Amino acid sequence: MSGRSARRGTGRRRADRYGDEAALEITGADGVLAVHAAGQSPDHLVGVAAELRQGRATDHVTVLVGAGFEAPETLRARLAPALAEAHAAGARVLRLVMSGAAADRPDRPAAARAFSEAGPFEVLAPRGLVVVAPGGTLFAPDLPDTPGGWWNFSSGLVPRRVGTRLPEPQWQAAVERTAPAVAGGCVVEQIPAGLLVLPTGTPPEGASALRYAVPPDAAGPLLVVGSSRTATVPADALAEVIAALPAQVRGTVRLVPGGGADLLPVGRHVADLLGIPVQVLSGLPLLLDDPERADDRGRAGTPRVVLTDETGEPSWRPYVETVTCVPSDGGAAPAPRLGTWRPPVSGLRPGLEPGAMMLDRKWEVVVTRAGLWIGPNGLPVPEDIAARPVLPELMTVDVGVPGEPLDDSVWEPLDRLFTALQDDVRERTLVQLQGDGSDDDLRAVRRLAVVHGLAVAPRGWQGAAGTSAAAEPAVAPGPVARPDFALQAEPAEEPAENVRPEPAVSAAAGQQPGPGTGSGTAQRPEPDQEHEPDQRPEPDQEREPDQKRKHAPGGAAGGALRLVAEPVPRPPAVTVTFTPPAATPPPPPGQQPGAHGEISGSPG
């Protein structure tokens, strides 16, 4: 969409045309109706209607108005037969997805008011712009020059504000009521998934910005931090936002990087400032637009955590998706706790360490925030490897224990692992030999990596944040679901048109290994499966008789960054898109639209 919310056209000509009932056409089924100009292909509305059918309440009927109309009476008359049929089938609530449908104008009452007074429905309508997000969420933000929100119209009652999101997540009222508009020199904005915190003066972006493609999560609000190429958001600003929320909501907040930067250091600081655990996501949870994985109603699967680069483009799916930062008690900072993670390949048995899988009886692969570590079974990830940050452009595979000789038995399981890696990470992979290997070891790992199309770090390479050793650009395997519909409320003489945002790309959907067969054979993962934090292996499963739990030299202890298993439920992720140009606090709950001077009085 490139910064445009809508195209402008010749409003008067449209008003004349759409004042004629015959010029309107209605298509749709399953409680979702689309209104568009007769004779025009409604292809651009098909995807929107499919999104709106997801999770639709049986007593709701949704009307999607695909163009600007200046004659609400004509629109209502044209819809009357279809609405009567929906009412007979049990619908009692009409969701009118039409920009500015809750706003009165000098020359006519609000469309929602007219529908409500005509009966027999309770009407929900947006006062300003409305965005239909992937997954079916309807977002009506407050803008600096256009108050928004969804409003409820019932015949004989004063219209009341419902909130900015439909369906309403349980945390919505708390987030809208208590979230500050400014915190610690940063601007706080409402977004579909929760709140966005940006440094003051950040220029606005278009509706295709990926952070607005993050859908709401019923488990709790997301706090999206920063955006592409913005200054760092201080931990104090985030602590101020979280502290303003009620306790029951505060504990469900998760920090999400909006600009591709690793949020773990900030998350640990926030946890210390507030004295409570703070969950941090490695990337943005996005719905992946994959028709093959949609159900029989066209609904996409579970959102997947995807890393994004500094330009906002998606890169690869990290193996460690969430961690929890624990506050310190004045001593060394505790290690972050491992939350949800996904395996790189399937067909492997779980190891002793959290996030570990056995490659064979001697070697295991362990997920890290930066990628993977291959080491002896039973060892924790060495501290310096576990402490590496997440890099959108680089997935690091570390082989061996620093300072220890590398056994030749590692090459066969390593070959199987490299063979099974997925394409979305293969071109971003950098293999680094960590063990005290010989020249022959370096030649062996170099040959093995190159045969499998992977990059190899030179001897002694330490790496640098934001720098990749891979020369070839990586290819993202699939598109991210984007918002399908964004309407901007405009003056009556110049109604807005709908513009579908530009498509974008994202990483592949998540995978999980199937039950181990004992063979240690690595396979490409199956889709849409992940490991929960509390999954642990049976002790001594498929291990050598003398195999004992060991600690690697320099292993994590005290304040190290080694991940620790955390038995907390994984919050489901979800997708949406919109970019407000600036923060504007919504009207107080219960305030009717007339308080803004556009709607006054009550229906009827």
Buried (B, 14 or more C-beta within 10 A) or exposed (E): BEEEBBEEBEBEEBBEBBBEEEBBBBBBEEBBBBBBBEEEEBEBBBBBBBBBBBEBEEEBBBBBBBBBBBBBEBBBEBBEEBBEEBBEEEBBBBBBBBBBBBBBBEEBBBBBBBBBBBEEBBBBBBBBBBBBBBBBBBBBBBBEEBBBBBBBBBBEEBBBBBBBBBBEBEBBBBBBBBBBEEBBEBBBBBBBBBBBBBBEEBEEBBBBBBBBBBBBBEBBBBBBBBBBEBBEBBBBBBBBBBBBBEEEBBBBBBBBBBBBBBBBBBBBBBBBBBEBBBBBBBBBBBBBBBEEBEEEEBBBBBBBBBBBBBEBBBBBBBBBBBBBBBBBEEEEBBBBBBBBBBBBBBBBBBBBBBBBBBBBBBBBBBBBBBBBBBBBBBBBBBBBBBBBBBBBBBBBBBBBBBEBEBEEEBBEBBBBBBBBBBBBBBBBBBBBBBBEBEEEBBEBBBEBBEEBEBBBBEEEEEBEEBEBBBEEEBEBBBBBBBBBBBBBBBEBEBBBBBBBBEEBBBBBBBBBBEEBEEEBBBBBBBBBBBBBBEBEBEEEEBBEEEBEEEEBEBBBEEEBBBBBBBEBEBBEBBBBBBBBBBBBBBBEEEBBBBEBEBBEEBBE
